[in-house]
Amino acid sequence: MTLQPSHPISPNKVLACVLAGGQSRRMGGGDKTLLEIGEKPMLARVLDRLRPQCDKIILNANGDAKRFAAYELPVVPDTIGNYAGPLAGILAGLTHARTHMPEVTHVVSVAGDTPFFPTDLANRLCAAVTFDRPVIALATSKHKLHPVFGLWPVELADDLTNWLAAGESGKVLAWVDRHDSVEVDFADDPVTGLDPFFNANRPEDIATAHRALERNSA
């Protein structure tokens, strides 16, 4: 659905949540976000892009938080068990915001394995919605929806909690379809030429990212 925002969201009311806790099966297990691209961990590249956009950032990951200690950010685990996928991470961000940051009205989610996501992601998602009603904003590129990159109203936390607790689908769009939403389209990354939501799921994706960076530095 398309809405004309009457009261855009202020970026200082947004918490950024990096979804860094995927199971990385196609990468052979472990934390793929800590793998290096161009001699720099993928997560570091994600944060380099995110920090100018949001001054409030958390990492969503399960297990020992010490492995992310170098980034000096709060590490927030899923609030529900059985690995419910990205929706569990989004809920962790919403719950953290509601519990610890009463000034925050929205959470922007970012995948930790997407090192070239747009540098204007947060601003454009915020500009697409209004704070006087709960509307979800999702990113698109090349006519494809990227539901892990979204802006989520904190007031939907209870609805998402109940949805997951009832054993409903863990697919992001299945829950999004219950609510008003808008889509925001993004162009290719101007530096690498890649789709901005290119994600490194497999070893060959890491190689693709390496080559893109090398072409730019040549």
Secondary structure, 3 states (H helix, E strand, C coil): CCCCCCCCCCHHHEEEEEECCCCCHHHCCCCHHHCECCCCEHHHHHHHHHCCCCCCEEEECCCCHHHHHHHCCCEECCCCCCCCCHHHHHHHHHHHHHHHCCCCCEEEEEECCCCCCCCCHHHHHHHCCCCCCCCEEEEEECCEEEEEEEEEEHHHHHHHHHHHHCCCCCCHHHHHCCCCEEEEECCCCCCCCCCCCCCCCCHHHHHHHHHHHHHHHC
